[in-house]
Amino acid sequence: MKFKPANNIQDLQYFGEFGGVNPSISDSSTYTFLSAKTMLDTFEGNSDGCYLYSRHTSPSNLYLGEALAAMEGTETANVAATGMGAITPAILQLCNAGDHIVSSRTIYGGTYAFLKNFTPKLNINTTFVDITKLEVVEAAITKNTKVIFCEAMSNPLLEIADIKGLAALAKKHNLKLLVDNTFTPLLISPAQLGADVVLHSLTKFINGSSDTMGGVICGTQDFINELRSVNDGASMLLGASMDSFRSASILKNLRTLHIRMKQHSKNAEFLAKKFQKDGLKTVYPGLTSHPSYELFKSMMNTEYGFGGMLTIDVGSIDKANELMELMQHKNLGYLAVSLGFYKTLFSAPGTSTSSEISEEEQKEMGLTDGLIRFSIGLDDDIERTYQMMNACMKEVGVL
Ligand SMILES: Cc1ncc(COP(=O)(O)O)c(C=O)c1O
């Protein structure tokens, strides 16, 4: 049967404590036990349905985690305070000193900085590769490799990972495949294609209102139990736990994700086609000119489209800045990092979200100075938006 992530979310029925249509928010950091023995069992991880302390887990966080696990089709999930608060413990739980990671070289700058500058302090080293070339990925695997890390659609170059191919490699070499699915929630279901762990920054499309941070690790019950272990669980001990009020509000926003993703995709595809026709160097996975158009089509849950992210290259950082400032002035969106907001957001990744990557490496991976990354908003009249953007482009001379 076809995997339908939005149906899985819809089918979760939660009642509040007093019959409310939303689950009650657990407004407590600690929980009582009727017997001391249950407290001991819970510390040892043996007592289902009992809560210990909200850094470990809370009822509200479990509701959200369950919904995200349903969306990805994994056994369970653990939510975190931020996307990085999910990515870093997932990696540290799987890797010990002396271990090795093979990672896509085009990933979010924070994840790149963590793997490039931070984990080497723990003697965990990473080889960065062109993730679109499976033979290059395989050649980078050593006897110490434990993890292959990638983004389903990469930040900011919108490269597409062949998740089935990578999963086969991971299986062959007994590695874990970790996929950050932040750019493509609902569109791509990495666990259904063979990924072992699926990660998200909830800060982006999933929450969708740019009012909070959040993250999630979706995986097997065993892996999530390990992360939550009071003795050596990276999520429990590093402590990036989400607050219950925030998980309650993200859960409510998750309920409309399918509608929002369809509109983001519809608008982004419309603009990408227009921009390309106008002669702008445009990257969008829904354009036949995208090198992984067919691959994306073969992986996607078609009803949600090709996503809300696109890039154009306007030649120089000065032109990029001039255009973005003008578009903000005309109220077409905000010159801001991040993505998944109702309004369009744009930034130049080379000097912002990917600035952790050295200039030389940026050049090697094709991240140019004049690149503008757009997270396209939910605009109702996208033709009007296009006409106004086109006028801005003409005014600053990129068209
Ligand atoms: C693809 C991707 N993964 C992870 C993150 C980190 O998430 P957060 O900012 O919620 O920690 C980001 C943030 O921009 C991102 O774009």
The ligand as a Gaussian input file, in Angstrom:
#p B3LYP/6-31G(d) Opt

LIG

0 1
 C       18.697000      21.441000       6.713000
 C       18.836000      21.955000       8.104000
 N       19.080000      21.094000       9.104000
 C       19.217000      21.515000      10.366000
 C       19.151000      22.847000      10.706000
 C       19.349000      23.269000      12.135000
 O       18.141000      23.457000      12.761000
 P       17.923000      24.459000      14.010000
 O       18.270000      25.831000      13.519000
 O       16.497000      24.243000      14.360000
 O       18.854000      24.005000      15.092000
 C       18.894000      23.779000       9.705000
 C       18.813000      25.222000      10.042000
 O       18.868000      26.080000       9.211000
 C       18.735000      23.322000       8.373000
 O       18.494000      24.176000       7.365000

